[in-house]
Amino acid sequence: MSVIAYVLIQTEVGKAAQVASEVAKVDGVVSAEDVTGPYDVIVRAEANSIDELGKMVVSRVQLIDGITRTLTCPVVNL
């Protein structure tokens, strides 16, 4: 079973569309949408494990130019 998470991203002013476009190219990213509110982009991501998910966010997503902060929210099945 794969791990699914939402990654909430804050960007520099005016960079949301560019960040969403770049993050959508990352392996494991299912969707990346520009939104309004306290976060600028919301990403749905999937990985084989929580460790793989963490590595994707830290080594791929957070390195994209224009991102200032991320918050990863794994989905739980209650």
C-alpha positions as CSV (number, residue, x, y, z in Angstrom):
1,M,0.0,0.0,0.0
2,S,1.3,3.4,-0.9
3,V,1.5,6.5,1.3
4,I,-0.5,9.5,0.2
5,A,0.0,13.0,1.4
6,Y,-0.9,16.6,0.8
7,V,2.0,19.0,0.7
8,L,1.0,22.6,1.5
9,I,3.5,25.1,0.0
10,Q,4.1,28.8,0.7
11,T,5.9,30.6,-2.1
12,E,7.6,34.0,-2.7
13,V,5.1,36.6,-3.9
14,G,4.2,36.0,-7.6
15,K,5.8,32.6,-7.8
16,A,2.8,30.2,-7.1
17,A,2.1,29.3,-10.8
18,Q,5.8,28.7,-11.5
19,V,6.2,26.6,-8.4
20,A,3.0,24.5,-9.2
21,S,4.3,23.9,-12.7
22,E,7.7,22.8,-11.5
23,V,6.5,20.6,-8.6
24,A,4.1,18.8,-10.9
25,K,7.1,17.4,-12.8
26,V,8.4,15.6,-9.7
27,D,8.0,11.8,-9.7
28,G,5.4,10.9,-7.2
29,V,3.4,14.1,-7.5
30,V,-0.2,13.3,-8.6
31,S,-1.4,16.9,-8.8
32,A,-0.3,20.4,-8.0
33,E,-2.8,23.3,-7.7
34,D,-2.5,27.0,-7.1
35,V,-4.8,28.0,-4.3
36,T,-5.7,31.1,-2.2
37,G,-5.3,31.4,1.6
38,P,-2.3,30.9,3.8
39,Y,-0.8,28.4,1.3
40,D,-0.1,29.1,-2.3
41,V,0.1,25.6,-3.8
42,I,-1.4,22.3,-2.6
43,V,0.2,19.1,-3.9
44,R,-1.1,15.5,-3.7
45,A,1.8,13.1,-3.6
46,E,2.2,9.3,-3.4
47,A,5.2,7.2,-2.4
48,N,5.9,3.6,-1.4
49,S,6.8,4.5,2.2
50,I,6.8,7.4,4.6
51,D,10.6,7.5,4.3
52,E,10.4,7.7,0.5
53,L,7.8,10.5,0.8
54,G,10.0,12.5,3.1
55,K,13.0,12.1,0.8
56,M,10.9,13.3,-2.1
57,V,9.8,16.4,-0.2
58,V,13.2,17.3,1.2
59,S,15.4,16.4,-1.8
60,R,13.1,17.3,-4.7
61,V,10.2,19.6,-3.7
62,Q,11.9,21.9,-1.2
63,L,14.8,22.6,-3.7
64,I,12.4,24.3,-6.2
65,D,13.1,28.0,-6.6
66,G,10.5,30.2,-5.1
67,I,9.4,27.8,-2.2
68,T,9.7,29.4,1.2
69,R,7.9,26.7,3.4
70,T,6.3,23.3,3.1
71,L,4.0,21.4,5.4
72,T,3.5,17.7,4.7
73,C,0.2,16.1,5.7
74,P,0.1,12.3,5.3
75,V,-3.4,10.8,4.8
76,V,-4.6,8.4,7.5
77,N,-7.3,5.9,7.1
78,L,-9.3,5.8,10.4
